[in-house]
């Protein structure tokens, strides 16, 4: 049990990295969906009816 502190620190570090990775992915997907929505609207406006 003398290395428990290092194991706990590594476990916490992994979860912190995972959390920030998830936040990063969420922001990227949000930006991507916004751009797709904008492009669909632009395409709809440019096509003759």
BAVEX-303395 format. One line per 4 residues: their letters; for each residue x, y, z of N, C-alpha, C. Coordinates in Angstrom, 3 decimals. Example, Ala and Ser with C-alpha at 12.3 -4.5 7.8 and 13.67 -1.06 7.14 Angstrom:
2
as = 13.190 -5.690 7.800 12.300 -4.500 7.800 13.200 -3.300 7.800 ~ 12.850 -2.250 7.080 13.670 -1.060 7.140 12.900 0.030 7.870 .
This chain:
49
xxxx = 0.810 -1.208 0.000 0.000 0.000 0.000 0.850 1.267 0.000 ~ 2.152 1.122 -0.055 2.970 2.332 -0.007 2.951 3.099 -1.338 ~ 2.549 2.463 -2.428 2.465 3.149 -3.715 1.041 3.591 -4.046 ~ 0.155 3.503 -3.077 -1.238 3.860 -3.296 -1.398 5.324 -3.704 .
xxxx = -0.594 6.209 -3.153 -0.686 7.633 -3.487 -0.386 7.867 -4.965 ~ 0.601 7.156 -5.500 0.936 7.306 -6.913 -0.168 6.739 -7.808 ~ -0.743 5.637 -7.394 -1.845 5.039 -8.143 -3.045 5.979 -8.151 ~ -3.355 6.549 -7.019 -4.465 7.490 -6.933 -4.198 8.734 -7.782 .
xxxx = -2.995 9.251 -7.733 -2.639 10.434 -8.527 -2.755 10.131 -10.019 ~ -2.304 8.969 -10.450 -2.410 8.580 -11.859 -3.865 8.414 -12.262 ~ -4.668 7.810 -11.406 -6.086 7.606 -11.688 -6.796 8.944 -11.859 ~ -6.509 9.877 -10.968 -7.117 11.212 -11.050 -6.649 11.930 -12.316 .
xxxx = -5.376 11.822 -12.633 -4.837 12.472 -13.832 -5.514 11.933 -15.090 ~ -5.717 10.639 -15.159 -6.368 10.040 -16.324 -7.789 10.571 -16.461 ~ -8.524 10.653 -15.371 -9.895 11.155 -15.433 -9.951 12.638 -15.783 ~ -8.999 13.414 -15.317 -8.954 14.840 -15.670 -8.704 15.000 -17.169 .
xxxx = -7.753 14.243 -17.695 -7.464 14.299 -19.138 -8.694 13.855 -19.929 ~ -9.332 12.782 -19.499 -10.534 12.292 -20.173 -11.643 13.343 -20.163 ~ -11.835 14.008 -19.025 -12.860 15.040 -18.917 -12.596 16.185 -19.892 ~ -11.366 16.672 -19.942 -11.052 17.772 -20.851 -11.139 17.345 -22.311 .
xxxx = -10.819 16.099 -22.599 -10.972 15.580 -23.954 -12.457 15.569 -24.348 ~ -13.321 15.162 -23.442 -14.755 15.145 -23.717 -15.296 16.560 -23.935 ~ -14.829 17.498 -23.142 -15.244 18.896 -23.319 -14.790 19.406 -24.679 ~ -13.568 19.074 -25.060 -13.041 19.481 -26.356 -13.869 18.895 -27.500 .
xxxx = -14.194 17.612 -27.406 -15.017 16.982 -28.442 -16.399 17.614 -28.509 ~ -16.963 17.916 -27.372 -18.284 18.532 -27.340 -18.274 19.880 -28.052 ~ -17.260 20.667 -27.803 -17.164 21.977 -28.466 -16.995 21.815 -29.969 ~ -16.159 20.873 -30.379 -15.942 20.649 -31.817 -17.224 20.209 -32.506 .
xxxx = -17.967 19.278 -31.888 -19.207 18.817 -32.485 -20.235 19.942 -32.542 ~ -20.273 20.765 -31.535 -21.192 21.895 -31.538 -20.878 22.841 -32.692 ~ -19.615 23.148 -32.882 -19.203 24.014 -33.988 -19.514 23.361 -35.329 ~ -19.294 22.057 -35.420 -19.562 21.336 -36.658 -21.051 21.363 -36.993 .
xxxx = -21.911 21.107 -36.004 -23.345 21.129 -36.240 -23.820 22.525 -36.637 ~ -23.252 23.548 -36.018 -23.606 24.927 -36.389 -23.219 25.218 -37.829 ~ -22.053 24.760 -38.241 -21.613 24.996 -39.610 -22.470 24.227 -40.610 ~ -22.832 23.000 -40.291 -23.702 22.222 -41.173 -25.056 22.915 -41.306 .
xxxx = -25.591 23.401 -40.202 -26.867 24.113 -40.238 -26.769 25.365 -41.105 ~ -25.674 26.109 -40.946 -25.470 27.318 -41.741 -25.357 26.982 -43.223 ~ -24.633 25.915 -43.548 -24.471 25.524 -44.940 -25.781 25.029 -45.553 ~ -26.593 24.328 -44.777 -27.902 23.892 -45.277 -28.789 25.091 -45.584 .
xxxx = -28.786 26.083 -44.706 -29.574 27.278 -44.942 -29.071 28.033 -46.173 ~ -27.771 28.088 -46.319 -27.192 28.771 -47.481 -27.542 28.042 -48.773 ~ -27.501 26.708 -48.726 -27.850 25.912 -49.898 -29.328 26.079 -50.236 ~ -30.175 26.100 -49.222 -31.615 26.274 -49.434 -31.906 27.642 -50.059 .
xxxx = -31.185 28.660 -49.605 -31.398 30.019 -50.136 -30.888 30.170 -51.558 ~ -29.915 29.390 -51.943 -29.304 29.557 -53.262 -29.984 28.741 -54.353 ~ -30.828 27.793 -53.987 -31.486 26.963 -55.002 -32.764 27.652 -55.448 ~ -32.988 27.698 -56.777 -34.221 28.311 -57.268 -35.428 27.385 -57.027 .
x = -36.534 28.003 -56.709 -37.765 27.208 -56.466 -38.605 27.152 -57.715 .
